[in-house]
């Protein structure tokens, strides 16, 4: 996953019932957590978390 890619964001981050579509705005190699992704949804909210909380969007 790279900056600009579209992803689905886990309900564990969004506190919603379903996965939400967003666009990656930053990918960080964190020495403690591994890859951390920041993604912005269409309504402007930004969510960030470890890579396993995101899925590639079709």
C-alpha positions as CSV (number, residue, x, y, z in Angstrom):
1,X,0.0,0.0,0.0
2,X,1.3,3.4,-1.0
3,X,0.3,7.0,-0.7
4,X,-2.6,7.8,-3.0
5,X,-4.0,4.2,-2.9
6,X,-7.6,3.7,-1.9
7,X,-8.3,1.4,1.1
8,X,-11.1,0.2,3.3
9,X,-10.7,1.2,6.9
10,X,-11.6,-1.2,9.7
11,X,-14.6,-0.5,12.0
12,X,-12.1,-0.9,14.9
13,X,-10.7,2.5,13.9
14,X,-13.9,4.3,12.7
15,X,-16.3,2.9,15.3
16,X,-18.8,2.4,12.5
17,X,-20.6,-0.9,11.6
18,X,-19.0,-1.3,8.2
19,X,-15.6,-0.8,6.6
20,X,-15.2,2.7,5.2
21,X,-13.4,3.7,2.0
22,X,-10.5,6.2,2.2
23,X,-7.4,7.4,0.5
24,X,-3.9,6.9,2.0
25,X,-2.3,10.2,2.8
26,X,0.8,8.9,4.7
27,X,2.7,5.6,5.2
28,X,5.1,5.6,8.1
29,X,7.6,2.9,9.2
30,X,7.3,3.0,12.9
31,X,10.1,1.2,14.8
32,X,7.6,0.0,17.5
33,X,4.4,-0.8,15.5
34,X,5.7,-1.5,12.0
35,X,3.9,0.2,9.1
36,X,1.4,2.8,10.2
37,X,-1.1,4.1,7.6
38,X,-3.0,7.4,7.7
39,X,-6.1,7.6,5.5
40,X,-8.7,10.3,4.8
41,X,-12.3,9.5,4.1
42,X,-14.6,11.4,1.7
43,X,-16.0,13.4,4.5
44,X,-12.6,14.7,5.6
45,X,-12.0,12.5,8.6
46,X,-8.5,11.1,9.0
47,X,-7.8,7.7,10.6
48,X,-4.5,6.1,11.3
49,X,-3.4,2.7,12.6
50,X,-1.3,-0.3,11.9
51,X,-1.4,-1.9,8.4
52,X,-3.6,-4.8,9.4
53,X,-6.6,-2.4,10.1
54,X,-6.7,-1.5,6.4
55,X,-7.6,-3.5,3.2
56,X,-7.0,-2.6,-0.4
57,X,-10.2,-1.2,-2.0
58,X,-11.5,-2.7,-5.2
